[in-house]
Amino acid sequence: MINPREMRRLMRQLKAKEIDAYEVIIKARDGDYIVEDPQVMYMEIQGQKMLQVVGEMKKVEVEKEEEEELYTEEDVQLVMQQTGCTEGEARKALEEADGEPAEAIISIMSKR
């Protein structure tokens, strides 16, 4: 067992300091890991920076958000029929109009 005085000397050599953290979040591909009320030590050893995190860890699964389509293929076809524009122009106009076909048609017609 290291006595407290030796521990302080060692900590000074390692350039270690405690970070007053209330939560540590690790973002990983398979989800997030959260450590609440952790003990966090920051150290610099031979130019390398290290963090040591001690505490109770829990995993939080990340839910993949499904992107909601702003418009349908029918909306694209409607804009194309009403304006005579290309599919690309119709899609761009619908995106700019937040998926509203009437606004997309008006936008294309006003540019002509």
C-alpha positions as CSV (number, residue, x, y, z in Angstrom):
1,M,0.0,0.0,0.0
2,I,1.3,3.4,-0.9
3,N,1.3,6.0,1.8
4,P,-0.5,9.3,1.0
5,R,2.8,11.3,0.8
6,E,4.2,9.0,-1.8
7,M,0.9,9.1,-3.7
8,R,1.0,13.0,-3.8
9,R,4.7,12.9,-5.0
10,L,3.8,10.3,-7.7
11,M,0.8,12.4,-8.8
12,R,3.0,15.5,-9.2
13,Q,5.4,13.5,-11.4
14,L,2.6,12.3,-13.6
15,K,1.1,15.8,-13.8
16,A,-2.1,14.3,-12.6
17,K,-5.2,16.3,-11.5
18,E,-8.7,15.3,-10.6
19,I,-11.5,16.7,-12.8
20,D,-14.7,17.5,-11.0
21,A,-17.1,15.8,-13.3
22,Y,-20.8,14.9,-12.7
23,E,-21.2,12.7,-15.8
24,V,-19.0,11.2,-18.5
25,I,-20.6,10.2,-21.8
26,I,-18.8,7.9,-24.3
27,K,-20.3,7.9,-27.7
28,A,-19.8,4.5,-29.4
29,R,-21.1,2.9,-32.6
30,D,-23.2,0.5,-30.7
31,G,-24.7,3.0,-28.3
32,D,-23.7,5.5,-25.6
33,Y,-22.0,4.7,-22.3
34,I,-22.8,6.9,-19.4
35,V,-20.9,7.1,-16.1
36,E,-22.7,9.1,-13.5
37,D,-20.9,10.7,-10.5
38,P,-17.5,9.5,-11.8
39,Q,-14.0,10.0,-10.4
40,V,-12.0,11.4,-13.3
41,M,-8.2,11.7,-13.2
42,Y,-6.3,13.5,-16.0
43,M,-2.7,12.5,-16.4
44,E,0.1,13.4,-18.7
45,I,2.8,10.7,-19.0
46,Q,5.7,11.1,-21.4
47,G,3.7,13.6,-23.5
48,Q,0.7,11.3,-23.7
49,K,-2.6,12.6,-22.2
50,M,-4.7,10.1,-20.4
51,L,-8.0,10.0,-18.6
52,Q,-9.0,7.5,-16.0
53,V,-12.7,7.2,-15.3
54,V,-14.0,5.2,-12.4
55,G,-17.6,4.7,-11.6
56,E,-20.8,2.8,-12.4
57,M,-21.3,2.6,-16.1
58,K,-24.6,2.0,-18.0
59,K,-25.2,1.5,-21.7
60,V,-27.8,3.5,-23.5
61,E,-29.0,2.1,-26.8
62,V,-29.2,4.7,-29.6
63,E,-32.4,4.6,-31.5
64,K,-32.0,5.3,-35.2
65,E,-34.3,8.0,-36.3
66,E,-36.0,7.3,-39.5
67,E,-35.9,10.2,-41.9
68,E,-39.3,11.2,-42.8
69,E,-39.8,12.0,-46.5
70,L,-40.9,15.6,-47.0
71,Y,-42.8,14.6,-50.2
72,T,-44.0,11.6,-52.1
73,E,-43.3,10.4,-55.7
74,E,-46.9,11.5,-56.4
75,D,-46.0,15.0,-55.3
76,V,-43.0,15.0,-57.7
77,Q,-45.2,13.8,-60.6
78,L,-47.8,16.5,-59.8
79,V,-45.3,19.3,-59.8
80,M,-43.8,18.0,-63.1
81,Q,-47.2,17.8,-64.7
82,Q,-48.4,21.2,-63.6
83,T,-45.2,23.0,-64.5
84,G,-43.5,21.0,-67.3
85,C,-40.3,20.9,-65.3
86,T,-37.7,18.2,-64.9
87,E,-37.8,15.7,-62.0
88,G,-34.7,17.3,-60.5
89,E,-36.3,20.8,-60.6
90,A,-39.5,19.4,-59.0
91,R,-37.6,17.7,-56.2
92,K,-35.6,20.8,-55.5
93,A,-38.7,23.0,-55.5
94,L,-40.4,20.6,-53.1
95,E,-37.5,20.6,-50.7
96,E,-37.4,24.4,-50.7
97,A,-41.2,24.4,-50.1
98,D,-41.0,21.9,-47.2
99,G,-42.8,19.3,-49.2
100,E,-45.8,21.5,-50.1
101,P,-46.7,20.8,-53.8
102,A,-48.7,23.9,-54.3
103,E,-45.9,26.1,-53.0
104,A,-43.4,24.2,-55.2
105,I,-45.6,24.8,-58.3
106,I,-46.0,28.5,-57.6
107,S,-42.2,28.8,-57.0
108,I,-41.4,27.2,-60.4
109,M,-44.1,29.2,-62.2
110,S,-42.9,32.5,-60.8
111,K,-39.4,31.9,-62.1
112,R,-40.6,31.6,-65.6
